[in-house]
Amino acid sequence: ICAIICMNVLIQRVQGKDASFLGFRIYHILTGSMEPTIQTGTNVLVKEIDPDKLKVGDIITFTSRDSSIYGSANTHRILSIVTDENGEKYFVTKGDANKVADSVRVYPEDVKGKVVFHMRASGLTMFYKFTCTSYGFFTVVMLPLMFVCVLVTRDFKRQVEEFKQENDQKEAEKSEGGKDEERGEKTE
């Protein structure tokens, strides 16, 4: 199970995607825009969700189109859900600590998911920051994956050797049995 999770995370990271497992992602909050609800340094667990199921008051993580943080993940609360004159739906969001709503619309395709849990834990935060570095990723994902591969390879080799020995033993018994029959026929 650990190897499957590691491979899943590895493939997604290599493809440049946010690592997701079973529809969940973890993000680290870098600013105070959601304080006091979610403090700076908090980790949030985000569940992928159909944007049509979101409602006013939900806290969502989305890919920002704001020019100052374009393309980065942002976590804010839905202030309103609007359908424009073209029938296109979008969300108006706002950080709890901000005085005004975000000036940039959030479209359904930008939504990464809904925040389902948040926890401020300094140890977890440090661990998360460490895993985001190349050394941390190697240590936390690649080393355990290589260790599992070594164990699986070692067990596979052992099973192949045991199978080979059993076959050699059966072949030896067959050849011994054949020699005994030949000797029995010659003595009669």
NUMAR-991280 format. One line per 5 residues: number of its first residue (from 1); their letters; for each residue x, y, z of C-alpha. Coordinates in steps of 0.05 Angstrom, whole numbers, plus 5000, padded with zeros to 4 digits. Layout:
BEGIN
NUM	A	X/Y/Z  ... $
END
This chain:
BEGIN
1	ICAII	5000/5000/5000  5057/5047/5018  5091/5032/4951  5027/5047/4913  5017/5113/4949 $
6	CMNVL	5091/5131/4937  5086/5114/4863  5021/5153/4856  5053/5215/4888  5117/5206/4848 $
11	IQRVQ	5081/5202/4781  5038/5263/4796  5098/5304/4821  5140/5286/4759  5081/5308/4715 $
16	GKDAS	5081/5374/4752  5013/5363/4783  4991/5373/4855  4998/5306/4891  4929/5276/4902 $
21	FLGFR	4910/5210/4934  4839/5184/4934  4814/5254/4916  4850/5289/4973  4906/5340/4971 $
26	IYHIL	4945/5376/5025  4962/5450/5020  5002/5495/5066  4973/5563/5081  5026/5617/5070 $
31	TGSME	4987/5681/5085  4939/5708/5138  4881/5722/5090  4838/5668/5123  4853/5686/5195 $
36	PTIQT	4827/5674/5247  4792/5613/5216  4855/5585/5184  4921/5614/5210  4985/5624/5172 $
41	GTNVL	5026/5560/5174  4965/5515/5177  4958/5453/5133  4891/5443/5099  4862/5378/5073 $
46	VKEID	4825/5391/5008  4774/5342/4979  4761/5343/4904  4688/5361/4894  4640/5375/4838 $
51	PDKLK	4637/5452/4834  4561/5448/4826  4557/5421/4897  4592/5480/4928  4552/5532/4967 $
56	VGDII	4561/5600/4996  4604/5596/5059  4647/5537/5035  4722/5546/5039  4754/5525/4973 $
61	TFTSR	4824/5519/4945  4830/5543/4873  4881/5561/4820  4884/5637/4824  4878/5680/4762 $
66	DSSIY	4900/5741/4802  4960/5772/4767  4999/5778/4833  4996/5702/4847  4975/5676/4779 $
71	GSANT	4973/5600/4775  4985/5590/4850  4936/5555/4896  4893/5602/4938  4845/5584/4995 $
76	HRILS	4786/5631/5008  4713/5628/5027  4657/5631/4976  4621/5697/4985  4571/5687/4928 $
81	IVTDE	4556/5644/4868  4540/5684/4805  4515/5666/4736  4531/5721/4686  4491/5744/4626 $
86	NGEKY	4524/5689/4583  4501/5636/4631  4572/5624/4656  4577/5608/4730  4633/5635/4774 $
91	FVTKG	4648/5643/4848  4662/5708/4885  4712/5692/4941  4740/5730/4999  4791/5716/5053 $
96	DANKV	4761/5720/5123  4813/5772/5143  4805/5814/5080  4759/5874/5080  4736/5867/5007 $
101	ADSVR	4720/5809/4961  4772/5783/4912  4772/5824/4848  4784/5762/4804  4729/5712/4789 $
106	VYPED	4738/5638/4806  4710/5593/4752  4689/5520/4765  4749/5493/4726  4796/5531/4774 $
111	VKGKV	4769/5497/4836  4816/5444/4864  4768/5425/4920  4735/5441/4986  4773/5448/5051 $
116	VFHMR	4749/5391/5096  4800/5395/5151  4854/5442/5175  4906/5434/5229  4961/5478/5255 $
121	ASGLT	5016/5432/5276  5087/5457/5275  5117/5387/5267  5070/5370/5210  5083/5437/5178 $
126	MFYKF	5158/5427/5181  5150/5357/5153  5106/5383/5096  5156/5438/5079  5212/5387/5080 $
131	TCTSY	5175/5340/5033  5165/5397/4984  5240/5402/4975  5277/5355/4928  5317/5326/4986 $
136	GFFTV	5254/5316/5027  5217/5284/4969  5276/5237/4958  5279/5220/5032  5205/5211/5045 $
141	VMLPL	5182/5181/4979  5241/5153/4939  5281/5119/4995  5222/5081/5022  5201/5062/4951 $
146	MFVCV	5272/5036/4936  5272/4998/5002  5206/4965/4984  5233/4947/4915  5296/4916/4945 $
151	LVTRD	5253/4874/4993  5207/4851/4938  5265/4834/4893  5301/4796/4948  5238/4756/4965 $
156	FKRQV	5226/4742/4891  5297/4716/4882  5290/4672/4944  5225/4642/4917  5257/4629/4849 $
161	EEFKQ	5315/4594/4882  5268/4551/4924  5227/4533/4863  5291/4515/4825  5316/4471/4882 $
166	ENDQK	5249/4436/4886  5250/4423/4811  5322/4398/4814  5304/4352/4871  5244/4324/4833 $
171	EAEKS	5286/4313/4771  5339/4278/4813  5285/4233/4844  5257/4216/4775  5326/4199/4747 $
176	EGGKD	5341/4156/4809  5275/4121/4801  5290/4107/4727  5359/4079/4744  5328/4033/4797 $
181	EERGE	5278/4006/4746  5334/3993/4695  5374/3956/4748  5313/3915/4768  5301/3894/4695 $
186	KTE	5374/3874/4685  5375/3830/4747  5315/3790/4727 $
END
